[in-house]
Amino acid sequence: MTAKMQNKQRRLMVHVYLTEEEKARIEQLAKNLGISLSAYIKVKLFSEK
C-alpha cells in the first residue's frame, strides 16, 4: 500500500430523512454561512459546544 493510499480515508454516505421544512431550514442556514449542506451538518455534529 502506498503512502498516498494510507493517508486517504474512504468517504461514506449517510442518508437522513427530513421534512421539507427541516431540509429548507438547514439549507438556508448553510447558505447564510456560505458553506455546503454537508459541511454545515458536519460542523453541527462534531463541534465541541
Steps between C-alpha positions, in 0.01 A plus 500: 500500500639840404529792740238686296250217548571485873432873544175496305193410702207333335194726502160350569152636439235523772132538416276708726125547475378857545177684446496759223505771765800351681695467177416856394608629841842335502557589135434866584725489807782349293446755224515785755842374606618448142565127549357181357218313665739213573754734660228663711378164630856390584566823692181456700565132572864525595536842667599486867249759625 
